[in-house]
């Protein structure tokens, strides 16, 4: 899915994505990590304790970005359950 097709993704998200922590903010796992594109929350992924998924369920912040932040980091939206390219 293209980012422009996702109702949860806003162009300004890419400019402001920044992580608040080097570890999961809930369970302190060092990786793999995802950062919330809305608020910068850092959570571990589904292969660990799924704190990124829980954050989405609690806040409605559907878009996450893979850490560490690189040009090759993927962007994911939980609502359509799809990568945003």
Secondary structure, DSSP 8 states (H G I E B T S, - for coil): --GGG-TT--HHHHHH---S-SS-TTT---SSEEEETTT--EEE-TTTT-HHHHHHHHH---EEEESS--TT--EEETTTTEEE-
